[in-house]
Amino acid sequence: MSQTGNKSSSDGETKPQTLFVNKCIRGSKFRSPKAENRKESNDLKTTAFRPSDETPKPNMMRWRKKPFPPKLGKNPVDKCLDLNNCRLTTPDVREPGEALKALPELELNLSWNSKVGGNLPLILRTFREGSKIQMPELVDYALTSEDGAFVGQLLLRLQNLEVLDLSINRNIGGSLNSIAQGLKSTLTLKVLKLHSCGLSQKSVKLLDAAFRYLCELRTLDLSCNKEMSGGFEDSPGLAVLEHLEGLDLHQCSLMADDTMWLTRCIPFLSSFQELDLSANRKMGSSSENLLSRLQFLPALKSLLINNCALESETFTALAEASVHLPALEIVNLSWNKCVGSTLKLLLETLKLSTSLQVLRLSSCSLATEDVALLASVIQTGHLARLRKLDLSYNDSICDAEWTIFCQNLWLLKELTKLDISLQPSAFQERGQWFRHLLCAVTKLPEITEIGMKRWILPASQEEELEGFDQDHKSSIHFDHGGFQEADFSRLN
């Protein structure tokens, strides 16, 4: 491949090859795995798998000027080519195909280049059978149905593939038959991500047949495919994935039949560590047996079940099962109103969860007694490893209980983020408990952010906060949404 200095004839126009190289210099990362360890995405922790409820965002473009290798593959360490978010166009992708022949082992990222959809064969057609490419990432590449069919054929030649991410390509559902057939040849595949790919009930059946061949699969992301709803019934394939550690089904409109399917599979998934079922409101009343079966997953670290319209019976089943989950690190129960006034059901879990780092209870209709319970658990030395606590959008807690809570907050020595913001329609004046909060924060060495949106600062506390900000502004951010004492007067 030519270096950047090459130009075309006297007309001054840059050749397609040089266009490609220039884009690479601006936006790519070409590196050796020995120089920089590559992390898998999953916040699974949100994770490898990412047990989070947020859509992955593209990396910011790098604008560092950096010599581009004159010939790809000249050095044996040239294994990672990252062209994500480079704004590639069709002329850019015509040239590199032949050069990639020289790279038998490659990690390739072409994500977030939505202007080159329909041209995937131009860049990947040269991969040969037995190629050791391990990680083609094609997130938001605007893949067409024809591209999807090409991916299926390509997979037949990539027996060493470990990671395949086709997320946010909504037009590949029609070619999933070809992709599923190709997956049967990728016996070493460990990560499969099909987030927001327009999958249907038929897609579930096709994937189910492929799962039987993916014995090494660790992470499976099928999230944000609402048309799959009802398609999991009588699909036993997931049960054969005995090494599966992470499953993301958030926002899939799961129904009762889907819940029954997952319930049957859980006892066979002993390696399970991360489960995201969030934003499936139709499964709320039918998930009692499913949540009860979680007790068979002793290695479970992350449980995201926010906004699932849980009812009192299902929450009780979850609480009873959670006692048997000592490895829990992340729990998100937000937007499940049944948690309010029943948090005591989780008392034993909160006491036993010595590994818990993230607890989210936003908009759970928490009552005064719930916050009192949380304060007592903290006071007795539990939750010592908690790093993020979200109690936002719970507007019915009185000043007295906020005071007790803030008085014990200093015991959470590893806490980095606390959110007690009010709902968008609610504005309240901060009570005397705010003084106790400031006192606690001075004893929290790791704290960096406190969310307090829509809590109005009265004039009596304004100077106190200004003095605190001057002493700690370099390390602690109070997010109060821009409302100060003057704004409160206009709201009344």
C-alpha positions in Angstrom: 0.0 0.0 0.0 1.3 3.5 -0.9 2.4 5.9 1.8 0.6 9.2 2.3 3.0 11.2 0.2 1.9 9.6 -3.1 -0.2 11.7 -5.4 -1.9 11.4 -8.7 -1.0 13.2 -11.9 -0.9 16.9 -12.4 -4.6 17.4 -11.9 -3.9 17.3 -8.1 -6.6 14.9 -7.2 -5.8 12.2 -4.7 -6.1 8.6 -5.7 -8.6 6.4 -3.9 -5.7 4.5 -2.3 -4.3 7.8 -0.8 -7.8 8.8 0.3 -7.9 5.5 2.3 -4.5 6.0 3.8 -5.3 9.6 4.8 -8.5 8.4 6.6 -6.5 5.7 8.3 -3.9 8.2 9.6 -6.7 10.4 11.0 -9.0 7.8 12.5 -7.3 4.4 12.8 -5.4 2.6 15.4 -2.9 0.1 13.9 -1.1 -1.6 16.7 0.3 -4.9 18.0 -1.6 -6.7 20.7 1.7 -6.9 22.6 1.9 -3.1 22.8 -1.7 -2.6 23.9 -4.0 -5.1 25.3 -7.4 -5.1 23.6 -10.4 -5.0 25.9 -13.7 -6.6 25.0 -16.7 -4.4 25.3 -19.4 -6.0 28.2 -19.3 -3.3 30.7 -20.1 -6.8 30.6 -20.1 -4.5 33.3 -21.3 -3.3 31.8 -20.2 -4.5 29.8 -18.0 -7.6 27.7 -20.9 -8.0 27.3 -22.2 -5.0 28.6 -24.8 -5.4 31.4 -25.9 -2.0 30.9 -28.9 -0.5 29.5 -27.1 1.9 27.2 -26.4 1.6 23.5 -22.6 1.5 22.8 -21.2 4.7 21.4 -18.5 5.1 18.8 -15.0 5.9 19.9 -13.9 9.5 19.5 -11.9 10.0 16.3 -8.1 10.2 16.9 -6.4 12.9 14.9 -2.8 12.1 15.8 -0.5 12.1 12.8 1.1 8.8 12.7 3.2 7.0 9.9 1.0 4.5 8.2 2.8 1.2 7.4 3.8 1.2 3.7 2.9 -2.4 3.4 0.4 -4.1 5.6 1.7 -7.4 6.9 5.4 -6.5 6.5 5.9 -6.9 10.2 4.6 -10.0 11.9 3.1 -7.9 14.7 0.7 -6.1 12.4 -2.4 -7.8 13.8 -4.9 -5.0 14.8 -6.4 -2.6 12.2 -9.0 -0.3 13.8 -10.8 1.9 11.2 -13.8 2.5 13.4 -15.6 5.9 12.9 -13.2 7.0 10.1 -16.0 8.2 7.8 -14.9 5.8 5.1 -16.5 6.1 1.7 -16.8 3.7 -1.2 -13.5 4.8 -2.9 -11.7 4.3 0.4 -12.6 0.6 0.6 -11.6 -0.4 -2.9 -7.8 -0.6 -2.3 -7.1 -2.3 1.0 -8.7 -5.7 0.1 -5.6 -7.0 -1.7 -3.3 -5.7 1.1 -5.2 -7.6 3.7 -4.1 -10.9 2.1 -0.8 -10.4 3.8 -2.3 -10.5 7.2 -3.2 -14.1 8.1 -4.0 -13.1 11.7 -6.0 -9.9 12.1 -8.3 -8.0 14.5 -10.3 -5.8 12.2 -12.7 -3.0 13.3 -14.7 -1.2 10.6 -17.6 -0.1 12.9 -19.4 3.2 12.6 -18.7 3.7 8.9 -22.3 3.9 7.7 -21.5 5.4 4.3 -20.0 2.2 2.8 -22.9 -0.2 3.3 -23.3 -2.5 0.4 -19.5 -2.6 -0.3 -18.3 -5.1 2.3 -17.1 -7.6 -0.4 -14.7 -5.0 -1.7 -12.6 -5.0 1.5 -13.1 -8.6 2.8 -13.2 -10.7 -0.4 -9.5 -11.7 -0.2 -9.7 -13.6 3.1 -8.8 -17.1 2.4 -10.1 -20.4 3.9 -8.4 -21.0 7.2 -7.6 -17.3 7.8 -6.9 -16.6 11.4 -8.9 -13.4 11.6 -10.3 -13.3 15.1 -12.4 -10.2 15.5 -14.3 -8.4 12.6 -16.3 -5.6 14.2 -19.0 -4.2 11.8 -21.2 -2.2 14.2 -23.4 0.4 12.4 -21.8 -0.4 9.1 -25.2 0.0 7.2 -24.9 -3.6 6.0 -27.3 -4.5 3.3 -29.0 -7.9 2.9 -26.4 -8.7 0.2 -23.6 -7.8 2.7 -25.2 -10.1 5.2 -25.2 -13.0 2.7 -21.5 -12.3 2.0 -20.8 -12.4 5.8 -22.4 -15.9 5.9 -20.1 -17.1 3.1 -17.1 -15.4 4.7 -17.8 -17.2 8.0 -17.2 -20.5 6.3 -13.6 -19.5 5.8 -13.0 -18.1 9.3 -12.8 -21.2 11.5 -10.6 -19.4 14.0 -13.1 -16.5 14.6 -13.5 -15.6 18.2 -15.6 -12.3 18.1 -18.4 -11.3 15.7 -20.2 -8.0 16.2 -22.8 -7.1 13.6 -24.8 -4.8 15.9 -27.0 -1.9 14.6 -27.3 -3.3 11.1 -31.0 -3.4 10.8 -31.2 -4.8 7.3 -29.4 -8.1 7.8 -32.4 -9.9 9.2 -33.4 -11.1 5.7 -30.0 -12.7 5.2 -29.7 -14.4 8.6 -30.2 -17.8 7.1 -26.8 -17.4 5.4 -25.2 -16.0 8.5 -26.6 -18.8 10.7 -25.2 -21.4 8.3 -21.8 -19.7 8.4 -21.8 -19.6 12.2 -21.9 -23.4 12.2 -18.3 -23.3 11.0 -17.0 -20.9 13.7 -16.5 -23.5 16.4 -14.2 -21.3 18.4 -16.5 -18.3 18.5 -16.7 -16.8 22.0 -18.6 -13.5 21.5 -21.7 -13.0 19.2 -23.4 -9.6 19.2 -26.5 -8.9 17.1 -27.9 -5.9 19.0 -30.6 -4.1 17.0 -30.3 -6.1 13.8 -34.0 -6.4 13.0 -34.2 -10.0 14.0 -37.6 -11.8 13.9 -39.2 -14.9 15.3 -37.8 -16.8 12.3 -34.4 -15.5 13.1 -34.6 -17.1 16.6 -35.2 -20.5 15.0 -32.2 -20.1 12.6 -29.9 -19.0 15.4 -31.1 -21.8 17.6 -29.9 -24.4 15.0 -26.5 -22.7 15.0 -26.1 -22.6 18.8 -25.6 -26.3 18.8 -22.2 -25.8 17.1 -21.1 -22.9 19.3 -19.9 -24.8 22.3 -17.2 -22.2 23.2 -19.6 -19.2 23.1 -19.2 -17.0 26.2 -21.2 -13.8 25.4 -24.5 -13.5 23.4 -26.2 -10.2 22.8 -29.6 -10.2 21.0 -30.9 -7.0 22.6 -33.2 -4.5 21.0 -34.8 -6.9 18.6 -38.5 -6.5 19.5 -39.7 -8.6 16.6 -38.2 -11.7 18.2 -41.0 -11.5 20.8 -42.7 -14.9 21.2 -40.0 -16.7 19.0 -38.1 -18.4 21.8 -40.8 -21.0 22.5 -39.6 -24.5 21.9 -36.0 -23.3 21.2 -33.7 -25.5 23.3 -30.5 -24.4 21.7 -29.4 -22.0 24.5 -29.3 -24.9 26.9 -26.4 -26.5 25.0 -24.2 -23.4 25.6 -22.8 -24.7 28.8 -19.9 -22.1 28.8 -22.2 -19.1 28.3 -21.4 -16.3 30.8 -23.3 -13.4 29.5 -26.8 -13.0 27.9 -28.3 -9.7 26.9 -32.0 -9.7 26.0 -32.9 -6.2 27.0 -35.8 -4.5 25.1 -36.8 -7.6 23.2 -40.5 -7.5 24.2 -40.2 -10.9 25.9 -43.6 -12.5 26.5 -44.8 -15.3 28.8 -43.7 -18.1 26.4 -40.2 -16.6 26.1 -39.9 -16.4 29.8 -40.8 -20.1 30.1 -38.1 -20.9 27.6 -35.5 -19.1 29.6 -36.7 -20.7 32.8 -36.1 -24.1 31.4 -32.6 -23.2 30.1 -31.2 -21.6 33.3 -30.4 -24.9 35.2 -28.1 -25.8 32.4 -26.1 -22.5 32.4 -23.9 -23.0 35.5 -21.3 -20.6 34.2 -23.7 -17.7 33.9 -22.3 -14.4 35.2 -24.3 -11.6 33.6 -28.0 -11.4 32.7 -29.8 -8.4 31.2 -33.5 -8.6 30.9 -34.3 -4.9 31.4 -37.0 -3.0 29.5 -39.2 -6.1 29.0 -42.4 -4.9 30.6 -44.5 -7.8 29.2 -42.7 -10.4 31.2 -43.3 -8.8 34.6 -46.3 -10.9 35.8 -45.0 -14.1 34.2 -41.4 -14.1 35.5 -41.9 -15.5 39.0 -40.6 -19.0 38.1 -37.8 -17.5 36.1 -36.6 -15.3 38.9 -36.9 -18.1 41.4 -34.6 -20.3 39.2 -31.8 -17.7 39.5 -30.7 -19.5 42.6 -29.1 -22.1 40.3 -26.7 -19.5 39.0 -24.2 -19.1 41.9 -21.6 -17.4 39.8 -24.0 -14.6 38.7 -22.3 -11.2 39.0 -24.6 -8.8 37.2 -28.4 -8.8 37.2 -30.2 -6.0 35.2 -33.9 -6.3 35.5 -34.9 -2.6 35.5 -38.2 -1.5 34.0 -39.7 -4.9 33.8 -43.0 -4.1 35.6 -42.3 -6.6 38.3 -45.2 -7.4 40.7 -45.1 -8.2 44.4 -45.0 -12.0 43.8 -42.2 -11.8 41.2 -40.2 -9.4 43.4 -40.6 -11.8 46.4 -39.3 -14.7 44.2 -36.3 -12.6 43.2 -35.6 -11.6 46.8 -35.6 -15.3 47.9 -33.4 -16.4 45.0 -30.9 -13.5 45.5 -29.9 -14.9 48.9 -28.1 -17.7 47.0 -26.2 -15.3 44.8 -23.1 -14.3 46.8 -21.1 -13.2 43.8 -23.5 -10.3 42.8 -21.6 -7.1 41.9 -24.3 -5.2 39.9 -28.0 -5.1 40.6 -30.4 -2.8 38.8 -34.1 -2.9 39.9 -34.9 0.7 38.8 -38.4 1.6 37.5 -40.1 -1.4 39.3 -42.6 0.3 41.6 -43.2 -2.9 43.6 -39.8 -2.4 45.3 -41.3 0.5 47.3 -42.1 -0.4 50.9 -40.8 -3.9 50.3 -37.1 -3.4 50.2 -36.9 -5.3 53.5 -37.3 -8.5 51.4 -33.8 -7.8 50.1 -32.4 -7.3 53.6 -30.6 -10.7 53.8 -29.2 -10.3 50.3 -27.8 -6.8 51.1 -26.1 -8.3 54.2 -24.6 -11.3 52.4 -23.6 -9.5 49.2 -20.0 -8.6 50.2 -19.1 -8.1 46.5 -21.9 -5.7 45.6 -20.5 -2.6 43.8 -23.5 -1.1 41.9 -27.0 -0.8 43.3 -29.6 1.0 41.3 -33.1 1.7 42.7 -34.2 4.7 40.7 -37.9 5.4 40.5 -38.9 2.5 42.7 -41.4 4.4 44.8 -39.1 4.0 47.8 -40.7 4.9 51.1 -39.3 6.3 54.3 -38.8 2.9 55.8 -36.8 1.7 52.8 -34.2 4.4 53.2 -34.1 3.7 56.9 -33.4 0.1 56.2 -30.7 1.0 53.8 -29.1 3.3 56.4 -29.1 0.5 59.0 -27.5 -2.0 56.6 -24.7 0.6 55.9 -24.4 1.3 59.6 -23.8 -2.3 60.4 -20.8 -2.5 58.0 -22.4 -4.1 55.0 -22.2 -2.8 51.5 -18.6 -1.8 52.2 -17.6 -2.3 48.6 -20.4 -0.3 47.0 -19.1 2.1 44.4 -22.3 3.4 42.7 -25.7 4.0 44.5 -28.7 5.3 42.6 -31.7 6.4 44.6 -32.9 9.0 42.2 -36.6 9.7 41.3 -37.9 8.6 44.7 -39.6 11.8 45.9 -41.6 10.5 49.0 -38.7 10.3 51.4 -38.9 12.7 54.4 -36.1 14.9 55.6 -35.6 12.9 58.8 -34.7 9.7 56.9 -32.5 11.6 54.5 -30.7 12.9 57.6 -30.2 9.3 58.9 -29.0 8.1 55.6 -26.5 10.9 55.1 -25.1 10.5 58.6 -24.2 6.9 57.8 -23.0 7.5 54.2 -19.4 8.1 55.2 -19.1 4.4 55.9 -19.1 3.6 52.2 -15.5 4.3 51.7 -15.3 3.0 48.1 -18.3 5.0 46.9 -17.6 7.0 43.7 -21.1 8.1 42.6 -24.4 8.8 44.4 -27.6 10.0 42.7 -30.5 11.3 44.7 -32.0 13.5 42.0 -35.8 14.2 42.0 -38.1 13.5 39.1 -38.3 16.1 36.3 -41.7 17.4 37.6 -40.7 17.6 41.2 -38.8 20.4 42.9 -38.0 20.5 46.7 -35.9 22.6 48.9 -32.9 20.9 50.4 -33.4 20.3 54.1 -30.9 20.2 57.0 -29.8 16.8 55.9 -27.7 18.5 53.2 -25.3 19.7 55.8 -24.8 16.0 56.9 -24.2 15.0 53.3 -21.4 17.6 52.9 -19.9 16.3 56.1 -20.0 12.7 54.9 -18.5 13.6 51.5 -15.4 14.9 53.1 -14.8 11.4 54.5 -15.3 9.6 51.2 -11.9 9.4 49.5 -13.2 8.0 46.2 -16.4 10.1 45.6 -16.4 12.1 42.4 -20.1 12.8 41.6 -23.3 13.5 43.4 -26.5 13.8 41.5 -28.9 16.3 43.1 -31.1 17.6 40.2 -34.1 19.6 41.1 -33.1 19.9 44.8 -33.3 23.6 45.3 -30.5 25.3 47.4 -31.9 27.7 50.0 -30.1 30.9 50.7 -29.0 29.7 54.1 -26.9 26.9 52.5 -25.6 28.7 49.5 -22.5 30.1 51.1 -21.8 26.7 52.7 -21.8 25.0 49.4 -19.7 27.7 47.7 -17.1 27.2 50.4 -17.2 23.4 49.9 -16.8 23.8 46.2 -13.7 25.9 46.5 -12.1 23.3 48.7 -13.1 20.2 46.6 -14.0 21.5 43.1 -11.1 19.6 41.5 -12.4 16.2 42.6 -16.2 16.3 43.4 -19.0 17.4 41.1 -22.4 18.3 42.5 -24.9 17.9 39.6 -27.8 20.1 40.7 -29.1 20.7 37.2 -28.4 24.4 37.3 -31.2 25.2 39.8 -30.3 27.6 42.5 -32.1 29.5 45.2 -33.3 32.2 42.7 -35.0 29.5 40.5 -36.9 28.2 43.4 -38.6 31.5 44.0 -39.8 31.6 40.4 -41.4 28.1 40.7 -43.7 29.1 43.5 
